[in-house]
């Protein structure tokens, strides 16, 4: 074929074969993987097998297996069987491993048996980024995302799903029984015998459904013993949780991350099977501050993290938070004044209502562990705009003892509206990248501790 770029003849011999080193450019990312792992003290990080046994068959050094996984997760190859194949045909992995090709079981067992050590490697890399001044900007954005587990929705049961499933089975049994009755009536009316195959099929279906009822009752008993009244059959730690990116609920895990707002590096992350973000703010923010080794940091999060106790805990730890208040007022939804329309005067300890009346402090009470102060006025009965305020005889306003902290946070958010845009641009992109790398957007490992290991590899990559 003339006038085309032609390749080399496959049968061509060379007197001096090329070295593996010649195939890897100086700026190839595998060199960074090789240098990072070689510079790490794997024994100190907790990897097993660093010191070989005196007897028995020699094993693979954990550094080589760690390099394989870092390369695999960086290049969207997370399966141990695929990694085994790549070790024999991928020139970069051949260079990285020195032509070693461990079997898939060895590769999979390394990830399964060294979970805590792999998570420490992830933290060590973040520490390296801090030492080379990539994390000098002490501002982070926090977000959470739902990741699918190795557990189908049909293998997850809550009390409501259990009720619906048992009702569906009961309806199926009734339908098959009615078909048998109808066939009997037709035989009696026409004298034509029912086909034996049809009777056998219906009877087998009914027997199978009765066995399913028994199985569901056993599962229901186990479900009621759990703390959150939920059970998953394939991955016992996976939980059904709402997700804004999916139409139906996701059976999986809630991954929390704190992302540096300057370079968009994930500096802290945590995998949890708690489906809501409201109780995660102080924990993730505290981890981010420890990683940055800073006395004070700035944290931006969305409305899903708004919880008074969490915000107060952050403020007490010198963590400046930007969390907007959720718009969940029933009064505002009904077209009436909500609490934000009442202005608090701290000097006099009174609230000024939209009609200009003063709501004075009446008493203090404790509800659900919170100390609340109650305010109201006797002028509500004669107020001309009472219909716009309350349907009761008088409007009462409750104030938490730490309400001033929440007011400062809201004022901070109102003064810096660009912070929410910064959070969206910072925290959501890494999640999208990781889910794209995962391909099917679900974990390959089961149980919380192994899923945390897999997520650490994704974050490190």
TINUMAR-707105 format. One record per residue (C-alpha): residue number from 0; residue in three letters; x, y, z. Coordinates in Angstrom, 3 decimals. Example, Ala and Ser with C-alpha at 12.3 -4.5 7.8 and 13.67 -1.06 7.14 Angstrom:
# TINUMAR-707105
pake_vexpa_X_Y_Z
0_ALA_12.300_-4.500_7.800 .
1_SER_13.670_-1.060_7.140 .
//
This chain:
# TINUMAR-707105
pake_vexpa_X_Y_Z
0_UNK_0.000_0.000_0.000 .
1_UNK_1.782_3.077_-1.287 .
2_UNK_1.494_6.622_0.040 .
3_UNK_0.331_5.474_3.500 .
4_UNK_2.217_5.440_6.747 .
5_UNK_3.352_1.858_7.088 .
6_UNK_4.084_-0.161_10.217 .
7_UNK_7.007_-2.460_10.900 .
8_UNK_7.212_-5.958_9.520 .
9_UNK_6.137_-8.361_12.269 .
10_UNK_8.785_-10.849_11.226 .
11_UNK_11.620_-8.345_11.276 .
12_UNK_14.408_-9.290_13.702 .
13_UNK_16.533_-6.736_15.535 .
14_UNK_20.078_-7.239_16.674 .
15_UNK_19.695_-4.972_19.662 .
16_UNK_16.109_-5.222_21.086 .
17_UNK_14.603_-2.080_22.571 .
18_UNK_14.500_-1.715_26.337 .
19_UNK_11.227_-1.420_28.289 .
20_UNK_12.515_1.944_29.465 .
21_UNK_12.395_3.218_25.873 .
22_UNK_8.620_2.748_25.706 .
23_UNK_7.831_4.993_28.700 .
24_UNK_8.195_8.746_28.226 .
25_UNK_9.704_10.852_30.961 .
26_UNK_6.357_12.553_31.634 .
27_UNK_4.285_9.338_31.663 .
28_UNK_2.016_9.173_34.760 .
29_UNK_3.210_5.641_35.554 .
30_UNK_6.539_7.126_36.599 .
31_UNK_4.710_9.180_39.231 .
32_UNK_2.964_6.029_40.499 .
33_UNK_6.283_4.183_40.610 .
34_UNK_8.079_6.994_42.461 .
35_UNK_5.236_7.572_44.943 .
36_UNK_4.929_3.913_45.943 .
37_UNK_8.699_3.386_46.138 .
38_UNK_8.992_6.426_48.442 .
39_UNK_6.258_5.135_50.783 .
40_UNK_7.030_3.102_53.889 .
41_UNK_4.513_0.304_53.321 .
42_UNK_5.339_-1.428_56.598 .
43_UNK_4.577_1.741_58.547 .
44_UNK_1.336_2.162_56.592 .
45_UNK_0.250_-1.312_57.702 .
46_UNK_0.611_-3.455_54.574 .
47_UNK_1.071_-7.152_55.156 .
48_UNK_3.821_-9.172_53.527 .
49_UNK_6.422_-6.390_53.422 .
50_UNK_8.863_-8.650_55.277 .
51_UNK_8.957_-12.041_53.505 .
52_UNK_8.631_-15.326_55.332 .
53_UNK_11.835_-17.307_55.888 .
54_UNK_10.339_-20.452_54.384 .
55_UNK_7.711_-21.344_51.801 .
56_UNK_7.062_-20.075_48.336 .
57_UNK_8.053_-16.414_47.749 .
58_UNK_5.166_-13.978_47.300 .
59_UNK_4.698_-10.738_45.414 .
60_UNK_5.901_-7.573_47.114 .
61_UNK_2.916_-5.396_48.205 .
62_UNK_4.502_-2.382_46.479 .
63_UNK_4.084_-4.057_43.097 .
64_UNK_0.445_-4.962_43.794 .
65_UNK_-0.287_-1.435_45.021 .
66_UNK_1.198_-0.030_41.804 .
67_UNK_-1.103_-2.293_39.781 .
68_UNK_-4.183_-0.992_41.603 .
69_UNK_-3.172_2.669_41.395 .
70_UNK_-2.589_2.279_37.662 .
71_UNK_-5.856_0.384_37.231 .
72_UNK_-8.027_2.924_39.053 .
73_UNK_-6.296_5.780_37.262 .
74_UNK_-7.136_4.152_33.916 .
75_UNK_-10.677_2.927_34.660 .
76_UNK_-9.663_-0.722_35.134 .
77_UNK_-10.896_-1.847_38.553 .
78_UNK_-11.596_-5.559_37.950 .
79_UNK_-8.924_-7.948_39.241 .
80_UNK_-9.427_-10.223_36.207 .
81_UNK_-8.982_-7.334_33.792 .
82_UNK_-5.910_-6.166_35.714 .
83_UNK_-4.417_-9.655_35.341 .
84_UNK_-4.909_-9.480_31.564 .
85_UNK_-3.491_-5.953_31.376 .
86_UNK_-0.343_-7.037_33.227 .
87_UNK_0.433_-9.381_30.342 .
88_UNK_-0.335_-7.033_27.416 .
89_UNK_-0.206_-3.402_28.607 .
90_UNK_3.291_-2.035_28.060 .
91_UNK_2.913_0.507_30.871 .
92_UNK_1.950_-2.170_33.389 .
93_UNK_4.683_-4.451_32.053 .
94_UNK_7.157_-1.635_32.773 .
95_UNK_5.596_-0.914_36.147 .
96_UNK_5.655_-4.547_37.343 .
97_UNK_8.880_-5.661_35.680 .
98_UNK_7.030_-8.240_33.535 .
99_UNK_5.365_-9.860_36.543 .
100_UNK_1.811_-11.140_35.980 .
101_UNK_0.102_-12.022_39.294 .
102_UNK_-3.143_-13.976_39.026 .
103_UNK_-6.475_-12.261_39.626 .
104_UNK_-6.999_-13.959_43.019 .
105_UNK_-3.720_-12.540_44.322 .
106_UNK_-4.664_-9.085_43.038 .
107_UNK_-8.183_-9.251_44.550 .
108_UNK_-6.951_-10.568_47.923 .
109_UNK_-4.438_-7.718_48.201 .
110_UNK_-7.242_-5.147_47.979 .
111_UNK_-9.473_-7.122_50.339 .
112_UNK_-6.801_-7.763_53.003 .
113_UNK_-5.136_-4.329_53.083 .
114_UNK_-8.100_-1.967_53.313 .
115_UNK_-6.921_0.192_56.251 .
116_UNK_-3.419_0.480_54.767 .
117_UNK_-4.772_1.559_51.367 .
118_UNK_-6.865_4.242_53.065 .
119_UNK_-3.704_5.457_54.843 .
120_UNK_-1.957_5.703_51.463 .
121_UNK_-4.746_8.033_50.323 .
122_UNK_-4.240_10.223_53.400 .
123_UNK_-0.465_10.157_52.858 .
124_UNK_-0.885_11.470_49.324 .
125_UNK_-3.018_14.351_50.591 .
126_UNK_-0.302_15.073_53.160 .
127_UNK_2.237_15.128_50.307 .
128_UNK_0.076_17.676_48.479 .
129_UNK_0.020_19.810_51.610 .
130_UNK_3.809_19.676_51.995 .
131_UNK_4.345_20.865_48.423 .
132_UNK_1.951_23.781_49.123 .
133_UNK_-0.973_22.651_46.966 .
134_UNK_-3.327_23.016_49.933 .
135_UNK_-2.302_26.389_51.342 .
136_UNK_-5.768_27.814_50.617 .
137_UNK_-7.771_26.804_53.714 .
138_UNK_-11.166_26.790_52.017 .
139_UNK_-13.115_23.622_51.216 .
140_UNK_-16.472_22.686_49.737 .
141_UNK_-18.375_19.749_51.212 .
142_UNK_-20.844_17.602_49.337 .
143_UNK_-22.291_14.093_49.374 .
144_UNK_-23.322_11.735_46.604 .
145_UNK_-25.095_8.379_46.451 .
146_UNK_-23.207_5.472_44.892 .
147_UNK_-24.919_2.214_43.939 .
148_UNK_-23.847_-0.903_45.812 .
149_UNK_-23.594_-4.474_44.525 .
150_UNK_-27.199_-4.996_45.598 .
151_UNK_-30.268_-4.859_43.364 .
152_UNK_-33.322_-2.930_44.560 .
153_UNK_-35.285_-6.198_44.556 .
154_UNK_-32.798_-7.568_47.106 .
155_UNK_-33.365_-4.693_49.522 .
156_UNK_-36.346_-4.552_51.884 .
157_UNK_-37.836_-1.888_54.093 .
158_UNK_-41.084_-2.267_56.023 .
159_UNK_-43.071_-0.552_53.273 .
160_UNK_-41.433_-2.567_50.500 .
161_UNK_-42.034_-5.758_52.479 .
162_UNK_-45.739_-4.951_52.821 .
163_UNK_-46.055_-4.208_49.105 .
164_UNK_-44.184_-7.377_48.160 .
165_UNK_-46.320_-9.615_50.386 .
166_UNK_-49.511_-7.994_49.103 .
167_UNK_-48.368_-8.601_45.516 .
168_UNK_-47.678_-12.282_46.282 .
169_UNK_-51.091_-12.657_47.939 .
170_UNK_-52.753_-11.115_44.877 .
171_UNK_-50.875_-13.500_42.593 .
172_UNK_-51.955_-16.515_44.645 .
173_UNK_-55.578_-15.341_44.530 .
174_UNK_-55.333_-14.845_40.759 .
175_UNK_-53.998_-18.353_40.144 .
176_UNK_-56.633_-19.897_42.434 .
177_UNK_-59.354_-18.046_40.538 .
178_UNK_-57.947_-19.422_37.263 .
179_UNK_-58.192_-22.969_38.666 .
180_UNK_-61.786_-22.341_39.778 .
181_UNK_-62.693_-20.931_36.356 .
182_UNK_-61.156_-23.974_34.649 .
183_UNK_-63.180_-26.296_36.914 .
184_UNK_-66.385_-24.455_36.048 .
185_UNK_-65.636_-24.635_32.338 .
186_UNK_-64.965_-28.379_32.593 .
187_UNK_-68.245_-28.913_34.451 .
188_UNK_-70.171_-26.878_31.864 .
189_UNK_-68.600_-28.281_28.695 .
190_UNK_-67.379_-31.690_29.783 .
191_UNK_-63.982_-30.985_28.186 .
192_UNK_-61.197_-31.986_30.611 .
193_UNK_-58.661_-29.366_31.688 .
194_UNK_-55.218_-29.869_30.075 .
195_UNK_-52.919_-31.550_32.585 .
196_UNK_-50.073_-29.162_31.697 .
197_UNK_-52.182_-26.144_32.651 .
198_UNK_-53.199_-27.612_36.018 .
199_UNK_-49.589_-28.551_36.767 .
200_UNK_-48.346_-25.074_35.835 .
201_UNK_-50.880_-23.276_38.019 .
202_UNK_-50.289_-25.615_40.939 .
203_UNK_-46.518_-25.137_40.713 .
204_UNK_-46.941_-21.352_40.601 .
205_UNK_-49.157_-21.407_43.692 .
206_UNK_-46.692_-23.639_45.591 .
207_UNK_-43.785_-21.369_44.645 .
208_UNK_-45.660_-18.288_45.833 .
209_UNK_-46.522_-19.941_49.149 .
210_UNK_-42.806_-20.669_49.642 .
211_UNK_-42.103_-17.021_48.806 .
212_UNK_-44.556_-15.929_51.522 .
213_UNK_-42.698_-18.075_54.064 .
214_UNK_-39.355_-16.630_52.940 .
215_UNK_-40.646_-13.069_53.197 .
216_UNK_-41.945_-13.689_56.707 .
217_UNK_-38.502_-14.919_57.776 .
218_UNK_-36.922_-11.812_56.209 .
219_UNK_-39.496_-9.591_57.910 .
220_UNK_-38.546_-11.022_61.304 .
221_UNK_-34.872_-10.288_60.587 .
222_UNK_-35.761_-6.829_59.281 .
223_UNK_-37.574_-5.891_62.497 .
224_UNK_-34.458_-6.756_64.495 .
225_UNK_-32.355_-4.151_62.656 .
226_UNK_-31.951_-0.625_63.989 .
227_UNK_-33.141_1.167_60.856 .
228_UNK_-35.741_-1.495_59.914 .
229_UNK_-34.022_-2.273_56.623 .
230_UNK_-32.224_-5.313_55.241 .
231_UNK_-30.129_-5.957_52.115 .
232_UNK_-29.478_-9.512_50.970 .
233_UNK_-26.431_-9.170_48.690 .
234_UNK_-24.515_-6.428_50.516 .
235_UNK_-25.700_-6.383_54.136 .
236_UNK_-24.362_-2.860_54.760 .
237_UNK_-26.026_-1.241_51.728 .
238_UNK_-29.093_0.887_52.395 .
239_UNK_-31.934_2.309_50.339 .
240_UNK_-31.654_6.094_50.190 .
241_UNK_-33.137_8.946_48.213 .
242_UNK_-31.042_10.464_45.436 .
243_UNK_-31.667_13.645_43.482 .
244_UNK_-29.872_12.198_40.434 .
245_UNK_-32.079_9.099_40.196 .
246_UNK_-35.828_8.847_39.763 .
247_UNK_-36.134_5.997_42.242 .
248_UNK_-34.289_5.326_45.456 .
249_UNK_-30.718_4.049_45.274 .
250_UNK_-29.531_1.013_47.200 .
251_UNK_-25.975_1.940_48.040 .
252_UNK_-23.777_4.241_50.095 .
253_UNK_-23.551_7.948_50.806 .
254_UNK_-20.033_9.225_50.083 .
255_UNK_-19.003_12.476_51.757 .
256_UNK_-16.095_14.559_50.467 .
257_UNK_-14.310_17.799_51.294 .
258_UNK_-12.724_19.382_48.196 .
259_UNK_-10.104_22.119_48.130 .
260_UNK_-11.601_25.158_46.377 .
261_UNK_-8.322_26.185_44.726 .
262_UNK_-7.056_22.992_43.038 .
263_UNK_-10.198_20.836_43.430 .
264_UNK_-8.333_18.076_45.279 .
265_UNK_-10.339_15.771_47.543 .
266_UNK_-8.645_16.261_50.887 .
267_UNK_-11.028_14.213_53.052 .
268_UNK_-13.740_11.686_52.352 .
269_UNK_-15.868_9.174_54.184 .
270_UNK_-18.232_6.391_53.137 .
271_UNK_-21.408_5.997_55.182 .
272_UNK_-24.678_4.132_54.788 .
273_UNK_-26.670_6.970_56.367 .
274_UNK_-28.799_8.372_53.572 .
275_UNK_-29.032_12.021_54.688 .
276_UNK_-26.309_14.673_54.980 .
277_UNK_-27.683_16.659_57.924 .
278_UNK_-25.468_15.035_60.558 .
279_UNK_-22.241_14.953_58.531 .
280_UNK_-21.077_18.593_58.498 .
281_UNK_-18.925_18.836_61.644 .
282_UNK_-17.354_15.408_61.086 .
283_UNK_-16.226_16.020_57.496 .
284_UNK_-15.242_19.627_58.220 .
285_UNK_-13.199_18.480_61.220 .
286_UNK_-11.386_15.906_59.084 .
287_UNK_-10.615_18.583_56.494 .
288_UNK_-9.195_20.923_59.133 .
289_UNK_-6.979_18.139_60.528 .
290_UNK_-5.658_17.300_57.061 .
291_UNK_-4.884_20.947_56.317 .
292_UNK_-3.240_21.321_59.756 .
293_UNK_-4.868_24.729_60.047 .
294_UNK_-6.256_26.500_63.108 .
295_UNK_-9.143_27.953_61.100 .
296_UNK_-10.755_26.901_57.833 .
297_UNK_-13.681_27.995_55.703 .
298_UNK_-16.334_25.445_54.709 .
299_UNK_-19.128_25.778_52.127 .
300_UNK_-22.007_23.290_51.983 .
301_UNK_-25.532_23.146_50.551 .
302_UNK_-28.885_23.266_52.351 .
303_UNK_-28.891_19.525_52.942 .
304_UNK_-26.242_19.994_55.651 .
305_UNK_-28.212_22.563_57.628 .
306_UNK_-28.546_21.431_61.238 .
307_UNK_-28.239_23.757_64.193 .
308_UNK_-26.157_21.461_66.381 .
309_UNK_-23.712_20.734_63.539 .
310_UNK_-23.281_24.420_62.693 .
311_UNK_-22.676_25.344_66.346 .
312_UNK_-20.111_22.538_66.670 .
313_UNK_-18.249_23.921_63.647 .
314_UNK_-18.290_27.502_64.938 .
315_UNK_-16.970_26.363_68.304 .
316_UNK_-14.099_24.617_66.483 .
317_UNK_-13.112_27.778_64.556 .
318_UNK_-14.617_26.428_61.333 .
319_UNK_-16.335_29.223_59.421 .
320_UNK_-19.318_27.694_57.646 .
321_UNK_-21.499_28.901_54.770 .
322_UNK_-24.712_26.854_54.828 .
323_UNK_-27.992_28.406_53.604 .
324_UNK_-31.123_27.759_55.594 .
325_UNK_-33.688_25.405_53.996 .
326_UNK_-36.938_26.964_52.811 .
327_UNK_-39.277_24.625_54.696 .
328_UNK_-41.604_27.047_56.472 .
329_UNK_-45.215_25.810_56.553 .
330_UNK_-46.413_29.355_57.232 .
331_UNK_-44.665_30.741_54.153 .
332_UNK_-45.992_27.875_52.021 .
333_UNK_-49.496_28.844_53.155 .
334_UNK_-48.904_32.504_52.274 .
335_UNK_-48.396_33.739_55.840 .
336_UNK_-45.478_35.420_57.606 .
337_UNK_-42.750_33.031_58.712 .
338_UNK_-40.120_33.420_61.425 .
339_UNK_-37.753_35.359_59.155 .
340_UNK_-40.309_38.197_59.032 .
341_UNK_-39.874_38.715_62.790 .
342_UNK_-36.843_40.837_63.709 .
343_UNK_-34.979_40.023_66.912 .
344_UNK_-33.618_42.883_69.056 .
345_UNK_-30.840_41.395_71.207 .
346_UNK_-30.445_44.466_73.442 .
347_UNK_-34.040_44.247_74.669 .
348_UNK_-34.518_40.499_74.067 .
349_UNK_-37.724_41.019_72.068 .
350_UNK_-39.025_40.218_68.593 .
351_UNK_-40.630_42.896_66.394 .
352_UNK_-43.479_41.456_64.321 .
353_UNK_-44.482_42.673_60.803 .
354_UNK_-47.172_44.833_62.421 .
355_UNK_-44.546_46.573_64.593 .
356_UNK_-45.611_44.953_67.891 .
357_UNK_-43.095_43.697_70.463 .
358_UNK_-43.092_39.991_71.313 .
359_UNK_-41.563_39.663_74.779 .
360_UNK_-39.924_36.647_76.390 .
361_UNK_-42.452_34.577_78.337 .
362_UNK_-40.759_31.372_79.443 .
363_UNK_-37.978_28.892_78.634 .
364_UNK_-38.418_25.187_78.020 .
365_UNK_-36.336_22.203_76.861 .
366_UNK_-37.533_20.173_73.893 .
367_UNK_-35.625_17.249_72.370 .
368_UNK_-32.446_18.350_74.093 .
369_UNK_-32.745_21.973_72.946 .
370_UNK_-33.247_24.934_75.257 .
371_UNK_-35.957_27.119_73.657 .
372_UNK_-37.172_30.599_74.617 .
373_UNK_-40.811_31.502_73.837 .
374_UNK_-41.992_34.973_72.790 .
375_UNK_-45.455_36.401_72.146 .
376_UNK_-47.664_39.449_72.638 .
377_UNK_-51.243_39.975_73.794 .
378_UNK_-51.958_42.332_70.856 .
379_UNK_-52.524_39.536_68.342 .
380_UNK_-56.318_39.441_68.936 .
381_UNK_-56.786_43.022_67.722 .
382_UNK_-54.094_42.974_65.019 .
383_UNK_-55.487_44.009_61.571 .
384_UNK_-53.112_41.636_59.704 .
385_UNK_-53.590_38.639_62.000 .
386_UNK_-54.896_36.537_59.096 .
387_UNK_-51.546_36.956_57.353 .
388_UNK_-49.679_35.801_60.463 .
389_UNK_-51.381_32.913_62.237 .
390_UNK_-54.542_30.824_62.415 .
391_UNK_-54.252_30.517_66.216 .
392_UNK_-55.329_33.024_68.830 .
393_UNK_-51.776_34.411_68.999 .
394_UNK_-48.463_33.993_67.207 .
395_UNK_-45.685_32.448_69.280 .
396_UNK_-42.032_32.569_68.227 .
397_UNK_-39.471_30.087_69.529 .
398_UNK_-35.785_30.982_69.815 .
399_UNK_-33.017_28.427_70.377 .
400_UNK_-30.332_29.354_72.875 .
401_UNK_-27.738_29.254_70.029 .
402_UNK_-29.932_31.073_67.514 .
403_UNK_-27.436_33.936_67.314 .
404_UNK_-24.888_31.576_65.731 .
405_UNK_-27.379_30.562_63.048 .
406_UNK_-28.227_34.214_62.373 .
407_UNK_-24.542_35.046_61.886 .
408_UNK_-24.158_32.156_59.445 .
409_UNK_-27.215_33.269_57.447 .
410_UNK_-25.946_36.858_57.344 .
411_UNK_-22.595_35.532_56.109 .
412_UNK_-24.323_33.564_53.333 .
413_UNK_-26.437_36.578_52.323 .
414_UNK_-23.311_38.737_52.106 .
415_UNK_-21.444_36.202_49.939 .
416_UNK_-23.923_34.766_47.396 .
417_UNK_-21.090_33.566_45.132 .
418_UNK_-20.091_30.980_47.733 .
419_UNK_-22.903_28.664_46.660 .
420_UNK_-21.776_28.816_43.032 .
421_UNK_-18.208_28.107_44.182 .
422_UNK_-19.439_25.052_46.103 .
423_UNK_-21.266_23.684_43.081 .
424_UNK_-18.276_24.179_40.784 .
425_UNK_-15.859_22.661_43.292 .
426_UNK_-17.509_19.700_44.994 .
427_UNK_-19.745_18.218_42.309 .
428_UNK_-17.163_17.807_39.534 .
429_UNK_-14.957_15.214_41.347 .
430_UNK_-18.009_13.042_42.024 .
431_UNK_-18.967_13.175_38.355 .
432_UNK_-15.434_12.209_37.332 .
433_UNK_-15.291_9.263_39.720 .
434_UNK_-18.694_7.958_38.629 .
435_UNK_-17.600_8.197_34.999 .
436_UNK_-14.462_6.222_35.851 .
437_UNK_-16.515_3.577_37.619 .
438_UNK_-18.420_2.927_34.402 .
439_UNK_-21.542_1.251_35.766 .
440_UNK_-21.531_3.756_38.651 .
441_UNK_-21.558_1.135_41.351 .
442_UNK_-18.987_-0.364_43.691 .
443_UNK_-17.506_-3.768_42.993 .
444_UNK_-16.897_-4.741_46.619 .
445_UNK_-19.370_-5.502_49.395 .
446_UNK_-19.759_-4.320_53.027 .
447_UNK_-18.886_-0.891_54.353 .
448_UNK_-15.220_-1.537_55.182 .
449_UNK_-14.392_-2.915_51.718 .
450_UNK_-16.395_-0.210_49.949 .
451_UNK_-14.400_2.393_51.930 .
452_UNK_-11.194_0.811_50.588 .
453_UNK_-12.471_0.949_47.009 .
454_UNK_-13.501_4.583_47.406 .
455_UNK_-10.043_5.442_48.767 .
456_UNK_-8.499_4.024_45.583 .
457_UNK_-10.882_6.105_43.438 .
458_UNK_-10.087_9.263_45.404 .
459_UNK_-6.346_8.608_45.263 .
460_UNK_-6.505_8.022_41.499 .
//
